[in-house]
Amino acid sequence: MPDALFWGATLRKFALLFATLAFSGTAVAADLPMVTKAPSATPDYSPRYWLEADFLGWTVTGDKLPALVTTSPAGTPAALAGVLGAPGTTVLFGDSAANNDWRAGGRLTGGYWFDPSHRTGIEASFFDLANASSRFNANSGGTPILAQPFTNAVTGKQDALFSAFPGFDSGAVSANDTSRLLGASIIFRQDIGWWGSERFSALIGYRYLRSSDGLGVSSSIVSGPGVLAVPLGTTIGVSDSFNAASNFNGIDLGAIGEFKTGPWVLEWRASIAIGANFSNAQINGSTNINGATAPGGFLALSSNIGNYNQTTFAVVPELNLKVGYQLTPHWRVVAGYDVLYWTGVLRSGNLIDTTINPNLLPPPSGGGPQRPQASLNTSSLIAQGFNVGLRSDF
């Protein structure tokens, strides 16, 4: 059959060609071009959203208070009792920083990647620390001595107002200073390159911080037989309050470095926010004498009572270090350390002027300088501590 002969001859030709290629395969393969796909610069992640919740254990720079309550040993002359610098005078409250202990808090951070390779994204974050409070309470029937020290604006000398002194009066003094710190940010993140296995990104965004402090000092006095200016048994209640708040608004610039090895992720973040503090101060005082209330207390009088606003330039550098362990492709446990430095913050202790004109105490008699004055001095605040949390990518 002609067809059978044709196909037989064709198969013999292909067999001969295959044998020739088999014995000369090395030379033929060397002449063929090799095409390979370049590896991707970054892994192709699929989750676009991520959310992280952290528990915070931070300390914050305390509110620096002047000496507010003093005492002296029994037998101290009235002219020296409770007076700063006098022998035996001890400060019971103040002359130190209040609310600088550890406090708990929380932080919630979330973000969205615009591309599957996680090169470009946006992130929002909010944190809040629990209120910190420092309290003081003392009462006395005359012994021990209780006093509130001040500089007499009329004489220029150190002086003290008694809340309790043997034979003069009995009473109580209480003080409470509270502090709170919170903040939020929203940033845009863009990859800028790789260094070995470490990935670098640039940050730009908006930063908000709020610090608030409130100080209240009150005393209740019952006059004794040694007080000639008021009738025996007169009850006097004195109350002063100082509230300060600073709100920072600014542009945030920074960088992130991220290194991954196996299930471990190491990350550092450095940024600096530049902007303004919008601060507010409220100073109030009142005195109640046998049920009748008059404006003006002891530290807050007609010369400084009021509502004050102040705007100042401020910077907020921040550093974050974090280590994470990838439990599953979508869950990571994290822990780290944060430190934040904030300039130009108004605190309640900054508002107090301890130079006082006794002639302005209720009921005022007039004369002498207008002291105390409203003080709007600022100070720097440092917040730092540890964090531990859980992150989910989805």
C-alpha positions in Angstrom: 0.0 0.0 0.0 1.5 3.3 -1.0 0.2 5.1 2.1 1.8 2.6 4.4 5.1 3.0 2.6 4.9 6.8 2.9 4.2 6.8 6.6 6.9 4.2 7.3 9.5 6.3 5.5 8.3 9.4 7.4 8.6 7.7 10.8 12.1 6.5 10.0 13.2 10.1 9.2 11.8 11.4 12.5 13.5 8.6 14.5 16.8 9.5 12.8 16.3 13.2 13.7 15.4 12.4 17.3 18.5 10.3 17.7 20.7 13.0 16.3 19.3 15.6 18.7 19.6 13.3 21.7 23.4 12.8 21.1 24.0 16.5 20.4 21.5 17.9 22.9 24.1 19.8 24.9 25.3 21.9 22.0 21.8 22.6 20.8 20.5 23.7 24.3 23.5 26.0 24.6 22.4 27.8 21.5 18.8 28.3 22.7 17.9 31.6 24.5 16.8 31.3 28.2 13.9 33.5 29.4 13.1 33.8 33.1 10.6 36.0 35.0 12.2 38.6 37.2 11.3 38.2 40.8 8.8 40.6 42.3 10.4 43.3 44.5 7.8 42.7 47.2 5.5 39.8 48.0 2.1 39.9 46.5 -0.1 40.3 49.5 -3.9 40.0 49.1 -5.3 41.7 52.3 -5.9 45.4 51.8 -7.2 46.4 55.2 -5.5 46.1 58.6 -6.6 46.9 62.2 -4.5 46.9 65.4 -5.6 47.3 69.0 -2.9 48.0 71.7 -2.9 48.2 75.4 -0.6 51.0 76.7 1.3 51.4 79.9 2.8 54.9 79.8 4.2 57.6 82.1 3.7 61.3 81.4 5.6 64.2 82.7 3.9 65.4 85.9 2.2 68.7 86.6 4.8 70.8 88.5 3.1 72.3 91.5 4.3 75.0 93.9 4.2 74.3 97.7 0.5 74.5 98.5 0.1 73.0 102.0 2.6 73.2 104.8 2.9 72.3 108.5 5.2 73.1 111.4 5.9 71.5 114.8 3.7 72.3 117.7 4.9 75.4 119.6 6.1 77.2 116.4 5.3 80.9 116.7 2.4 82.1 114.6 4.8 84.4 112.6 6.8 81.4 111.4 4.3 78.6 111.3 3.9 77.1 107.8 6.2 79.7 106.3 8.5 78.4 103.6 12.2 78.6 104.7 11.3 78.8 108.4 12.8 76.2 110.7 10.7 73.1 110.9 8.4 73.9 108.0 7.4 70.8 106.0 5.6 70.8 102.7 2.6 68.4 102.8 1.3 68.9 99.3 3.0 70.5 96.3 6.6 71.5 95.6 6.8 68.5 93.3 5.3 67.0 90.1 1.9 65.5 90.4 0.5 62.6 88.2 3.8 61.3 86.9 3.1 57.7 87.8 2.3 54.9 85.3 -1.1 54.9 83.8 -3.0 52.6 81.5 -4.5 53.4 78.1 -5.5 52.1 74.7 -4.7 52.7 71.1 -6.6 51.8 68.0 -4.9 51.9 64.5 -6.3 51.0 61.2 -5.2 51.3 57.6 -5.9 50.6 53.9 -3.4 49.6 51.2 -4.1 51.1 47.7 -2.3 48.3 45.9 -1.9 44.5 46.6 1.9 44.9 47.0 1.4 47.2 50.0 3.5 50.0 48.6 1.0 52.9 49.1 -1.5 53.2 51.9 -3.3 55.4 54.4 -3.5 55.0 58.2 -5.5 56.5 61.0 -4.8 56.2 64.7 -6.3 57.2 68.1 -5.0 56.8 71.6 -6.2 57.8 75.1 -4.7 57.5 78.5 -6.7 57.0 81.7 -7.1 60.0 83.9 -4.3 60.4 86.5 -5.1 62.0 89.9 -3.2 63.1 92.9 -5.2 63.8 96.1 -4.5 65.4 99.5 -6.8 65.7 102.5 -6.0 66.8 106.0 -8.0 68.2 108.9 -7.0 69.4 112.4 -8.5 70.9 115.5 -5.5 73.2 115.7 -2.8 70.6 116.1 -1.2 69.7 113.8 -0.7 73.1 112.2 -2.1 73.4 108.6 -1.2 76.4 106.5 -1.1 77.6 102.9 2.2 79.4 102.2 2.6 82.5 100.0 4.8 85.5 99.3 3.3 88.6 100.7 3.1 91.1 97.9 2.9 94.0 100.4 5.9 93.2 102.6 7.8 91.1 100.0 8.3 88.4 102.7 7.3 84.7 103.0 3.9 84.3 104.8 1.2 81.7 105.4 -2.5 81.6 105.8 -3.7 79.2 108.6 -6.3 76.6 108.2 -5.6 75.2 111.6 -3.5 76.7 114.4 -3.7 76.1 118.2 -5.9 78.7 119.8 -6.7 80.4 116.6 -8.7 78.2 114.3 -9.5 74.6 113.3 -10.2 73.3 109.8 -9.3 71.2 106.9 -7.4 71.5 103.6 -7.9 69.4 100.5 -6.3 69.4 97.0 -6.8 67.4 93.9 -4.9 67.5 90.6 -6.1 65.5 87.6 -4.4 65.0 84.2 -5.3 63.5 80.9 -3.6 62.9 77.5 -5.0 61.8 74.2 -4.2 62.1 70.5 -5.0 61.1 66.9 -3.4 61.1 63.5 -4.0 60.3 59.9 -1.0 59.7 57.6 -0.3 58.8 54.0 2.4 56.1 53.5 4.6 55.6 50.4 7.4 53.0 49.9 10.7 54.7 49.0 12.9 51.6 48.6 14.6 48.6 50.0 17.9 48.0 51.8 18.6 44.3 51.7 15.6 42.8 53.5 14.5 46.1 55.1 11.7 48.1 53.5 11.5 51.9 53.9 8.5 54.1 53.6 7.9 57.9 53.9 5.1 59.4 55.9 3.1 62.6 55.7 -0.1 63.5 57.5 -1.9 65.4 60.2 -1.3 65.1 64.0 -3.6 66.1 66.9 -2.8 66.0 70.7 -4.7 67.2 73.7 -3.3 67.6 77.3 -5.6 68.8 80.1 -5.0 69.4 83.8 -7.3 70.5 86.6 -6.2 71.6 90.1 -8.6 72.4 92.9 -7.5 73.6 96.4 -10.1 74.2 99.1 -10.1 74.8 102.8 -12.7 75.1 105.5 -11.9 77.1 108.6 -13.7 77.7 111.9 -12.4 80.7 113.8 -11.2 80.3 117.4 -10.9 82.6 120.3 -7.5 83.9 119.1 -8.9 85.4 115.9 -9.9 89.1 116.5 -10.8 90.0 113.0 -13.9 87.8 112.8 -16.4 86.6 115.5 -15.7 83.4 117.3 -17.1 80.4 115.5 -17.2 82.0 112.0 -17.1 79.4 109.3 -15.1 80.2 106.2 -14.9 78.1 103.0 -12.2 79.0 100.5 -12.0 77.4 97.0 -9.6 77.9 94.2 -9.5 76.1 90.8 -7.0 76.2 87.9 -7.8 74.4 84.6 -5.4 74.3 81.7 -5.7 72.6 78.3 -3.4 72.5 75.2 -4.5 71.3 71.8 -1.8 70.7 69.2 -2.5 70.7 65.5 0.2 70.1 63.0 1.7 68.4 59.9 3.4 65.1 60.6 6.5 64.0 58.7 8.4 60.8 59.2 9.8 57.4 58.0 9.2 53.7 58.7 11.6 50.8 58.4 10.3 47.3 58.4 12.4 44.0 58.4 10.9 40.5 58.1 12.5 37.2 58.8 10.4 34.1 59.0 7.4 34.8 61.2 9.1 37.8 62.9 8.5 41.4 61.9 10.7 44.3 63.3 9.5 47.9 62.7 10.8 51.3 63.7 9.0 54.6 63.1 10.4 58.1 63.5 8.4 61.3 62.9 8.2 64.9 63.8 5.0 67.0 63.8 5.3 70.8 63.4 2.4 73.1 64.2 0.7 75.2 66.9 -0.6 74.8 70.5 -4.0 76.4 71.1 -4.1 76.7 74.9 -6.9 77.7 77.2 -6.7 78.6 81.0 -9.6 79.0 83.4 -8.9 80.5 86.9 -11.7 80.7 89.5 -12.0 81.3 93.2 -14.7 81.9 95.8 -15.1 82.4 99.5 -18.1 81.5 101.6 -18.4 83.3 105.0 -21.3 82.0 107.2 -23.3 81.1 104.1 -22.6 84.2 102.0 -20.5 83.6 98.9 -18.1 86.2 97.5 -15.8 86.1 94.4 -12.2 85.4 95.1 -10.5 82.6 97.1 -6.9 82.6 98.2 -4.8 81.8 95.1 -7.5 83.0 92.7 -8.5 86.6 93.3 -9.9 89.6 91.4 -6.4 90.2 89.9 -6.2 86.8 88.1 -9.7 85.3 87.9 -10.7 84.8 84.3 -10.6 82.9 81.0 -7.4 83.1 79.0 -6.3 81.9 75.5 -2.8 81.5 74.1 -1.4 80.3 70.8 2.3 79.1 70.5 4.5 77.3 68.1 5.2 73.7 69.0 7.0 70.6 67.7 6.3 66.9 68.6 9.0 64.4 67.7 8.1 60.7 68.3 9.9 57.4 68.1 8.2 53.9 68.0 9.9 50.5 68.1 7.8 47.4 67.6 8.3 43.6 67.2 5.6 41.3 65.9 5.2 37.6 65.5 2.9 36.3 62.7 0.6 33.7 64.3 -1.3 33.1 61.0 -1.4 34.8 57.6 -4.0 37.2 59.0 -3.1 37.6 62.7 0.0 39.0 64.4 0.8 39.7 68.0 2.9 42.8 68.6 4.8 44.5 71.4 6.9 47.7 71.5 8.0 51.0 73.1 6.9 54.6 72.4 8.4 57.9 73.4 6.8 61.3 72.5 8.1 64.8 73.3 5.8 67.8 73.1 6.9 71.4 73.6 5.0 74.4 74.8 2.3 72.7 76.9 0.2 74.7 79.3 -0.3 72.9 82.7 -2.4 73.8 85.7 0.7 74.3 87.9 1.9 76.8 85.3 -1.1 79.1 86.1 -0.4 79.6 89.8 1.2 82.8 91.1 2.0 82.4 94.8 2.7 86.1 95.4 -0.5 87.4 96.9 -1.7 90.8 98.1 -3.6 90.0 101.4 -5.7 93.2 100.8 -7.4 91.5 97.9 -8.7 88.6 100.1 -12.5 88.7 100.5 -13.8 91.0 101.7 -11.2 93.1 99.9 -9.9 96.3 101.6 -8.0 97.7 98.7 -4.5 99.0 98.3 -1.2 97.3 97.3 -0.2 95.6 94.0 -2.5 93.5 91.8 -1.2 90.1 92.7 -1.6 87.2 92.0 -1.4 87.6 88.3 -2.4 85.1 85.6 0.6 83.1 84.7 0.6 81.4 81.3 4.1 79.8 81.3 4.5 76.6 79.4 6.6 73.5 79.7 7.6 70.4 77.8 5.7 67.1 78.1 7.2 63.6 77.7 5.0 60.6 77.3 6.6 57.2 77.1 6.0 53.6 77.8 5.2 50.1 76.5 2.5 48.7 74.3 1.2 45.1 73.6 -1.5 44.3 71.1 -3.0 42.3 68.3 -3.1 43.0 64.6 -5.4 41.6 61.9 -4.9 41.9 58.1 -8.1 41.3 56.1 
